[in-house]
Each structure stands twice: as C-alpha cells, then as structure tokens.
Amino acid sequence: MEVLEVRHKAVSEALEQLEKALGIFEENKYPDMYDIVRDSSIQRFEFSFDAFWKYLKEYLSDHRKVQVEFPSPNKTFRTCYEQKLITNDERKILIDSTKDRNLTSHTYNEILAEQVSERIVEYYKVMRAVVDRLGG
C-alpha cells in the first residue's frame, strides 16, 4: 500500500472517531460525564489533526511533486493554499486549529478545554471537507 493510501486511511479513520465523539458531546447524552466526553473529543481532535496535516504533506508530495521544506502543519497548510488545494478561509481555520492543537497537547486547563471544545466542530468540518475533496 502506498504511503498516501496509508495516510488517507489513517486520517479518514481518525475523523470518523472524532465525529463519533463530537456527536456524543453535542447531544450531551451523558451530562454526568460532560468533562470526560469533552476531553475525549479534544484528544480525538489532536489525533485527527496530526493525521490530517501529515496526509496533506504526503498528498503534496505524491500529487503535486512538492516537498514542504522543514515540514510543519502551518507550512503544509500554506503550501496547500499556494497549490490551490485549500481556500484562504480554510487555511485560516487550519492555522487556528494548529494553535489550539498545540495548546491542548502541552497543558491541561479547564477554561482552555472548554474554549477549544467549542471550536472543534468547525475544525472537523474543514478537515473532513478537504479530505473528501482530495480523496486518496
């Protein structure tokens, strides 16, 4: 299996898991476990984010023959924008998602967790749309 196919499968599975967690979180099915479900959504966002930007980096290499020098999420998003794979609005949202991913993965703060959890749905929608548009 090609590296791009592996990356596409990984990001698709991660986004499916994130979607499940967000569904439970948004429905508030388990009010006694709100913080646990919220934190699970955040962690699944982190996994999805990492799989997503690595998929884009591989997509650039495979389909556009473009290598991202010293790859990072933001450099990858910028290159995708330059290659017209994502819109400027999507790029801005993805840059914001990078900031939130870095904040949530390096520290735990209840207020921050609440703020980030409110933005994850938007991040999910952009990642899902881009992955669906680009395919494998």
ABEGO torsion letter per residue (X at the ends): XBAAAAAAAAAAAAAAAAAAAAAAAAAGABAAAAAAAAAAAAAAAAAAAAAAAAAAAAAAAAAAGBBBBGBBAAAAAAAAAAAGABBAAAAAAAAAAAAAAAAAAABBBAAAAAAAAAAAAAAAAAAAAAAAAAEX
